[in-house]
Amino acid sequence: MADPLLIIAAGGTGGHMFPAQALAEAMLERGWRVKLSTDARGARYTSGFPHAVEIEQVGSATFARGGIVAKALVPFRIIGGVASAVLKMLRDKPRVVVGFGGYPTIPAMSAAWVLRKPTMIHEQNGVLGRVNKIFSKRVNKVACGTWPTTLPDGVDGVPVGNPVRGAILERAGAGYIAPGDYPMSILVMGGSQGARILSDVVPPAISALPSEIRRNIRVSHQAREEDLARVAQYYADEGIPADVQTFFNDVPTRMSEAQLVVTRAGASSIADLSVIGRPSVLVPYAAAASDHQTANAKQLVEAGASVMVTEADLHVDSLSEQIAAILADPNLALRMSQAALSCGKPDATQTLVDMTLELATPAP
């Protein structure tokens, strides 16, 4: 008899893909087969998935992009995608289907609903995304990465936490070296959206640090392709050692080595910070749907692990002062790292695995 099959559907952001990867890794270890359904944007994140995962790229169909004609064709593309998913599901016979949000989730979750397959969605943010909101009343279980999560009336969620990749778990609670008069690392991550303002404000804010701090700074800065050259050139001109890339494949290593992280408040970033345990300055993406990044940041801020700065308040001088306040006070930085750890849920993957296996077990 063939090993049981899990179908995972996830859209094209790290917030969706990293928890999906964590579940895929764990289910493979338990002898399951795993198939991932994603789009072209999500495919950028699949290099970290185990080779045993079968990856199927589906066409993107979103009302958020394209002109009038493209948007008018979206319903037909969705219907076609669902019909194709139904046929494939009849052939593959998955035991469970788990969606992590994003438009590529629609065909798989719809097909599973049509065929009455056991289903679950996992919502990473404190507010349900558009697609997860649609399916929240049609699935067997709703797992929540951020708690509390705003849910529709009549929907019960399970506080699971956000699963993190194995590479993050390997560094869970990694020893924190408090700031001092020696080389210190700052990790700057802007996410796939909204990185421009960080590229505009963070480099000059670091440059404006007091000389006794600045001379020890080393920077890892994630920037958008169009900002890459100017950000790298700025750091070079200011004499600040910096590694500027569009995407870091070794975020777990860089984060565990950092004295401070400046980042958007995406769900995966929050989960990584809390599992590894690092002080942070969080800048929620103002254009995020339902302001969900502010909701994501709430727990770390209230625990004293992070300082939150709105985009409206993000200025060079004030950000420089906030960075300096943390890096000039080793005790404060250490307390922040410990507070971040207190918010972590390193067992989130195991909880999600248990829920998946429970769905796959026929009722007596």
HUURZI-V758807 format. One record per run of one state. SS is the DSSP state (H for helix, E for strand, L for the rest). FROM is the first residue (numbers start at 1). TO is the last residue. If there is no record, write none. Layout:
BEGIN
ss->(SS SS)
from->(FROM FROM)
to->(TO TO)
END
This chain:
BEGIN
ss->(L E L H L E L H L H L E L H L E L H L E L E L H L E L E L E L H L E L H L H L E L H L E L H L E L H L E L H L E L H L H L H L H L)
from->(1 5 10 14 30 33 39 40 44 46 49 54 58 68 93 96 100 105 115 118 124 127 128 130 136 141 145 150 151 158 160 166 170 184 190 196 208 211 215 217 223 225 238 241 246 251 258 260 264 267 277 280 283 289 304 306 309 311 314 316 328 330 343 348 361)
to->(4 9 13 29 32 38 39 43 45 48 53 57 67 92 95 99 104 114 117 123 126 127 129 135 140 144 149 150 157 159 165 169 183 189 195 207 210 214 216 222 224 237 240 245 250 257 259 263 266 276 279 282 288 303 305 308 310 313 315 327 329 342 347 360 364)
END
